[in-house]
Amino acid sequence: MQLFSHDDKASALGRTPLFRNLTRAELVELAKVTEDMEVEEGRVLAREGDIGQEFFVIVEGEVSVTKDGVEIRRLVPGDFFGEIALIWDSPRRTATVTAATPVRFFVLTRQSFRSLIVHHPDIEAKVLEAVEERVRTTETA
């Protein structure tokens, strides 16, 4: 079920630090391999300690992020989570994310991302460059 246009998803992906170096055409290619979803309030999207396999971008609604059972923040439309799951194998989720309201979002799975970069190695190079920039910035902060 397609809830969002590829153009809207490409714009949302372009706002994330992980994909900011991609061209518009590359963002559209990435958007094409995402899955649109909607869930009711109370649905757990990611559980602390589980192995992550997906990257989520929230389009409508709100999610609660908890660590050790305590809410640490709320994410709203335009926010995202799970990007590390696309890059590193077997990353453990650092928090639980639960729908605080009905939520509409799209998901990029690690498998879809990996399949895409096999055919578009330039996308992989740009994503890794963004990761390196983020690590350097974090280390100097």
N, C-alpha and C positions, 0 to 999 in steps of 0.2 A: 504494500500500500504506500503510495507516494503522497506525503503530506506537504512537502516543501519542494520548491523548484531547485534545479541544480545551481542556478544563478544565485539564489538566496543562500544556499548551503556554501557555495564557493566564497561568498562575501563573509559569512560567519567564520569559515575556516581561515580566511586571510587575516582575521583579527587575532588569531591565536599566535603566540610567540613561536611555536614550533613550525608554523607554515608561513610566516611572514615574508620569507625570501622567495616564495614561489610566484611565478607569473600567473596572470589571470587564467590562461589556458591550462596551466598545471593544476590550479585550484579547481577548475571545472572537472578535470579528469579525476581528481581526488573525490570531489563531490559525487561523481557518478557511481563510486563503489561504496557509498554509505547506505545505511538502512534507516528509514524513518520509523519512529515508534511513538506510541503514547501509552501511558500507564496511569492507573488511579493512585490517589493518595495512599501512602503506606507501603508502597512497593519498594523493596530494596533493590537498588541498581548496582551497587558494589558493596562488598562486605569486607571489613577490616581483616587482614590476614590471608584472604583468598588470593589466588593468583589472578592477576589482571590480564584480560585479553582484548579490552575495548577502550576506545576514546569516545567520550560523550560531549555533545554540544547541546545546551538547553535552548529551546526556541520559545516555549511558553511554560509558565508555571515556576514552582520553586522546589528546591531540594534542600534537605538538612544534611549537613556533614557532621558526623560524630566520631570522636576518638575515645576509646575506652568508655563508651556509653554517654559521653558528655558532648553536647552540641558545641562545635567550635566556630561554625559559620553557616550562612545560608547562601546558596547559589541561585541566581535569577537568570532570566533570558539574556543570552549573550555570553554567559559564563560556560566554562568547560572543565572537564576533569578526566583523568586517566591517560594523559598523553604519554607518560613514561612506559605504559604497557605496550605501546607501539614500537618502542626502540629496543628495550632490553628484554631478554628472555626471562621468564618466570619471576617478574617483579611481584612482590606481595603488595596488596592494597594497604595503604597507610591509614585509611579511615573508612567508615561505613557511610554510604550515601543513600538516603531514603527520600522518596517523593513526599514532600510536605503538603502538596496540592496535586491535583491532576497535572501531569507533565507531558509535554510534547517535546521531542528531542530527536536528534539523529546520532547514529553510532557508526564509527569506523572501526572495524575489527582488525586485529593484528594480521590475520590471514589475508584479508582484502588489501591491506596496506602493503604487505610483503609481495603479493601478486602484482600489484601495480608497479612497485619499484623495480621489479625484475624487467619490466618493459620500458621503464622510465628511470634509468639510473641517475639522471640529472636531478630528479625530485629527491632521491635519497641523499645525494651530495648536499643539496640545499638544506634539507632537514637536519642532517648531521652538523652542518655549519651553524645552524641556529642553536642546536644543543651545546656545541662548543662555546658559542658566545655567552650563552646563559650560565654555563659552568664557570667561565672566566669571570663574569660579572659577580657571581655568587662568592667566588673565592676571594675577590678583592674587596668585597663589602664588609 
